[in-house]
């Protein structure tokens, strides 16, 4: 003898509500990562940007010795790591070059150090003045001047911060005017 199970509309509705609530809970507690730029000794981040695996960003500044640009190009990896992928720069080298297996000189005179692929927990450097170094973070086509919120000679720290989606949503709601 075969038995068939029939679900009534109220039972299906209750199951749908429970599944939806479980899905909402997973979404709310899912980790989200932010790229945070701060200065040592200050409690709050100057800049906090939501990032995902595969996102790329760059730090660009004028090198103090060559007085020409240097750009470090980074990528966020799937295990919440910051990876230095490559560098581009213009250098006069003052008559002395260097040998590096992945160094390439472009036709426009810009040097490239390719395939560095060095994982880092954080990036640190001393902030230069806007008129001399002009440190910038470039992310998704937007340029952020770090000197807008960080003073010269402060130690800048860039790292990933793990947060929950629900916390980010709460901060957006509570910080709105």
N, C-alpha and C positions, 0 to 999 in steps of 0.2 A: 504494500500500500504506500503510495507516494503522498508525501505531505508538501504542501506549498506554503511558503511564508509570504504573507501579504503585509506590506507596510501601509499604514494609513497616512493620510496627509498630515495629521499632527505629529506622528512619529518622524516622518521625513523632515518636517520643519525643525523639530528639535535636533535631529542629527545635523542638519545644515547649520543651525546656530552654533552647535558645539564645535563643528569642524571650522567654521569661520572664526570663532573665538580663539581656537588653538592656533590657527594661521596668523591671526592678528598678534597674538602673544609672541610667536616666533619672530615675526617681523619687528615688533617693538624691541625685542631683546637682542636682535641681530647686531653683531659688531659693525660699526662704521669707523672709518679711519679719517683723520684730519691731519693735514700737513700744518704744523704749527711753527711759527717763526717768533722767537722770543729773545730777550736779552738777559744774560746772567744777572741775577740780583733783582729782577722785576718779577712780581707774582703773575701778571697776566701776559698772555701772548699778544704781540703786536699784530699778528696776522694769523688767521686760522681758516684753512681751505679744505672743503671735503674732497677726498681723493679716492680713487679706485685702482685696482690692479691694472697695470698697463699705462696709467697716466704718466706723462712726462712733464718735467719742469726744468728750468735753467736758472743759474745764477750768473749774472753778467756784471763785470766791473772793469775799470781801467787799472791795469797793472801798474804798481808804483814804480817799477824799474823801467819798463819799456814805454810807459805812458801810452799804451795801446790796449785794446780790449782783450779780455780773456773771458770765455764762457764755458762753464762746466754744465754738462747736460746729464740729467738724472732721470731714472724711471722708478716707479713704484712697482715692486714685484708682488706676486700673489701671496707670499708669506709675510706681508707687511714689512718689507725691507726697502731701504733706499739704495739704489745701485747707481754708482757713477758709471755711465756708459762711455762717454767720450768728452773731449775738450776741443774747442776751436779758439784760436788766438792769432793775434798779429804781433810779431816780434821782430826786432831788428837784430837780435842776438849779438850785437856788438862784435861782429867778426868771428864769433865762436858758435858753432852749431852743436847739435847733440845727435846721438844715434839712438834710435828707439825703433824696434821692429815695426810698430804700427804708426809711425809718424809719416804723414803725407803733406806735401806742400801743394796747395791749390794754385791754379794759374793766376788768381788775384793776389797771391802772396800770403794768404791766410794759411796757417798751419793747423793740422788736425792730428790729435792723438786718438786713434780709434781703438775699439775693443778693449777698453780698460776693464769694464765689468767688475768693479770692486764694490762689494756690499758694505754698507755702513749703517750703524744704528742711529747716528746723527751726524750732522754737518756743523762744524764750528769754524768761525773765523772772526778776526777783529774788524769791526766796522770802520770803514774809512769815511772821510768827509764827502759830502755830495759834490763839492767842486773839484775834488781830486780823484776819488775812487768811484763815486756814484753807483754803489751796489744796488742791483735790481734783481727781483725774482720775476721770472716770466712763466706764466702758467695759463694754458688754454687761450693763448692770444692776448692775454691781459698782462700789463707790466705794472709791478708794484715797486715803488721806490722805497727801499728799506730805511733810508735816512728820514723819511717822513715820521717815523716813530722810534728810531733807535739813534742814539747819539754816537758821534765818532769815538773810537777807542773802546767802546763796549764790546763784549764778546757776544756774538750772535750765535744762536743755536737753532738749528732747523731739525725737527724730528717728527715722527709719526706718533699720533696719540689715538689710542683706541677708545671709542665711545660707543654707546648704544644709540640706535636710531631714535628711540623714545626720548633720550636725554637731549639730542639735538633738536627734536621737535619741540620739547618743553622750553628750551632756551629761546627758540624763535618766537614762540607764543608769548613768553614772559618779557622778552626784550623789545617787543613792538610797542611803539608809542600809542 
